[in-house]
Amino acid sequence: MDAAVAGLRRLLRLILSVAATFLGLTLVTFVIGRLIPIDPVLAVVGEHAAPSVYRAARARMGLDLPLSVQYLRYLRQILHGDFGTSVITGQPVLTDLLHVFPATVELSLAALLIGLGLGIPLGVLAATRRGGAIDQAVRLLSLFGYSMPVFWLGLIGLLVFYARLGWVAGPGRLDVGFEDMVPERSGLLLLDSALAGQWDVMANAAAHLLLPAAILGLLSLAFIARMTRSFMLGQLSQEYVLAARAKGLSRRRVVWVHGLRNIAVPLITVIALTFGSLLEGAVLTETVFAWPGLGLYMKNSLFNADMNAVIGGTILIGVVYIGLNLLTDLLYPLLDPRADTGARR
Amino acid sequence: MKPVGWQAWLLTETPGGRAQARAGRWYRNLRRFARNPLAMSGLFVVLALIAVALAAPLLAPARAVVLQALPDRLLPPSLAHPFGTDELGRDLYARVVFGARITLSIVAMVALIVLPIGLGIGLPAGYFGGWIDLVLMRLTDIFLAFPRLILALAFAAALGPGIRNAVIAIALTAWPPYARLARAETLSLRAREFVLAAELQGASAWRILRTQILPLCLPSVIIRLTLDMAGIILTAAGLGFLGLGAQPPSPEWGAMVASGRDVLLDQWWVATIPGLAIFVVSLGFNLLGDGLREIFDPRAA
């Protein structure tokens, strides 16, 4: 088959699948919005409104239309970035989301860096010394990681490293005295304080970030180390490894340069998946660490029955998920030319 | 040493019939499983959870779960209160013991909902193929692309807090991997001779799915379920921690951790002990699932 046609087909299929997933996401959130036991009309007109007033309000809110029409209206609103107004903050939900999301991104990115920085070397070592002490340790560590309630680990971490040992700063993103000292540009505190040259703010932010990021990162470490191990094992049995060794290259060089380069592509998928699950884990971690990000925002909205905010947050994370999946699908053929030829089924 | 008696009967290379061959295979798998210490400890934890849940009224007085004794608030672990007491003076030991019932029932209910949905979507998709497969798998992919905890959170928020709604929320987000797995197994089975033979005999699709394909799909689906149990327990505990799962005064472990949060720095045991229970139980399910997978599906291990 012609490569260009095949590529176009792939792209078309990708676009269709992204669109279908997005529609599914909005459909589910639409249904969730209809499930609330609270009558939205009553919330507006009050309990003792006359039937005519009630009907008028219902019509004004578009709730008398067929469900399919309501859904299409809803979809149009979302595509325009209109998630409604938050009951708690009184601001458009989108404004709120954009304000809190960078804190979550900063936390998840730091966690991802910790997970990758430790997970990849551990995974490689486990693969090269299969059955050895490191291999066993990685296996145990990942079992622990998969079984650990992250909110509990966060509390224990606070108890030990903050309260008892005093190695890290407590909950929140900054000490009270440091708040509002740097202008908000990216919303990532480490970056903003560095840009402003406020090094003491940056140090304080880092001290606050370290523990939650480490707790969250530990969980991703489990997955990353395990996947790196199995990818690397797959590479080590390949013939090019044998050839490179026969050529006289050191074992270390073959593993860390040739092997690592070859597992880079599947690792990208793992990283994207991990980042998605970190965003999710952030909801619980943020609650424990009073970290003012998306998770804490959603949690507070949940308890004030602020459904617009909850659904807005759900859609935001869902869209990031879809975006991450798309990104890996697009990066794959770029990094691994084999994946783009007709050789794939 | 040559096996004798019933062992010889089980381990013989020339079984006298189907029943003996089947029993022999089970026995061999059992012996392999028993040699794996991690898997055995996982099995032990899971059995212990079931035993504690069943025997809870024998292990602790049921009324101690909600019995408030304000003079006994926040007592450290002692002989009278092995795990200490919480902020309302309730005995944490009794609450953790009865919490096992909640955890077990959540897991069981999620499994009971997820299995039929997953099999109900995966089996027809794999067997009929064509547009049925396309539609069903597209649906599955869409649900698979969702952030699980967040969606469960939104569902629980919309339906209102409570165990029943938490179970529904978790189940709604947990079924897609089972549909995929069931479909893959069905695809590999549907062209096999015994299925063709049944088709030629005029068996209906429903009958073939039920009698020929379903029994062979079940083992891998159940192993997957065991491995998933830890995730289900953690999600349920997370919802409980956020206040969206079981409501007070129910002794749900996640909610207990949340209530111990405020006194964490001075009375560590209130939050630590229920959290430890969550960790041990989900570790148990993970170890058990890992061991089962190694026996039944050596490729993935």
Boltz contact constraints between the chains, C-beta under 6 A:
constraints:
  - contact:
      token1: [A, 21]
      token2: [B, 142]
      max_distance: 6.0
  - contact:
      token1: [A, 21]
      token2: [B, 145]
      max_distance: 6.0
  - contact:
      token1: [A, 24]
      token2: [B, 142]
      max_distance: 6.0
  - contact:
      token1: [A, 32]
      token2: [B, 154]
      max_distance: 6.0
  - contact:
      token1: [A, 32]
      token2: [B, 158]
      max_distance: 6.0
  - contact:
      token1: [A, 35]
      token2: [B, 158]
      max_distance: 6.0
  - contact:
      token1: [A, 36]
      token2: [B, 158]
      max_distance: 6.0
  - contact:
      token1: [A, 143]
      token2: [B, 286]
      max_distance: 6.0
  - contact:
      token1: [A, 146]
      token2: [B, 286]
      max_distance: 6.0
  - contact:
      token1: [A, 147]
      token2: [B, 230]
      max_distance: 6.0
  - contact:
      token1: [A, 147]
      token2: [B, 279]
      max_distance: 6.0
  - contact:
      token1: [A, 147]
      token2: [B, 282]
      max_distance: 6.0
  - contact:
      token1: [A, 147]
      token2: [B, 283]
      max_distance: 6.0
  - contact:
      token1: [A, 147]
      token2: [B, 286]
      max_distance: 6.0
  - contact:
      token1: [A, 148]
      token2: [B, 279]
      max_distance: 6.0
  - contact:
      token1: [A, 149]
      token2: [B, 234]
      max_distance: 6.0
  - contact:
      token1: [A, 149]
      token2: [B, 237]
      max_distance: 6.0
  - contact:
      token1: [A, 149]
      token2: [B, 275]
      max_distance: 6.0
  - contact:
      token1: [A, 149]
      token2: [B, 278]
      max_distance: 6.0
  - contact:
      token1: [A, 151]
      token2: [B, 241]
      max_distance: 6.0
  - contact:
      token1: [A, 152]
      token2: [B, 257]
      max_distance: 6.0
  - contact:
      token1: [A, 152]
      token2: [B, 275]
      max_distance: 6.0
  - contact:
      token1: [A, 155]
      token2: [B, 264]
      max_distance: 6.0
  - contact:
      token1: [A, 155]
      token2: [B, 271]
      max_distance: 6.0
  - contact:
      token1: [A, 159]
      token2: [B, 264]
      max_distance: 6.0
  - contact:
      token1: [A, 159]
      token2: [B, 268]
      max_distance: 6.0
  - contact:
      token1: [A, 163]
      token2: [B, 265]
      max_distance: 6.0
  - contact:
      token1: [A, 280]
      token2: [B, 147]
      max_distance: 6.0
  - contact:
      token1: [A, 280]
      token2: [B, 149]
      max_distance: 6.0
  - contact:
      token1: [A, 280]
      token2: [B, 150]
      max_distance: 6.0
  - contact:
      token1: [A, 284]
      token2: [B, 238]
      max_distance: 6.0
  - contact:
      token1: [A, 299]
      token2: [B, 242]
      max_distance: 6.0
  - contact:
      token1: [A, 302]
      token2: [B, 157]
      max_distance: 6.0
  - contact:
      token1: [A, 310]
      token2: [B, 154]
      max_distance: 6.0
  - contact:
      token1: [A, 310]
      token2: [B, 157]
      max_distance: 6.0
  - contact:
      token1: [A, 314]
      token2: [B, 150]
      max_distance: 6.0
  - contact:
      token1: [A, 314]
      token2: [B, 154]
      max_distance: 6.0
  - contact:
      token1: [A, 317]
      token2: [B, 147]
      max_distance: 6.0
  - contact:
      token1: [A, 317]
      token2: [B, 150]
      max_distance: 6.0
  - contact:
      token1: [A, 321]
      token2: [B, 145]
      max_distance: 6.0
  - contact:
      token1: [A, 321]
      token2: [B, 147]
      max_distance: 6.0
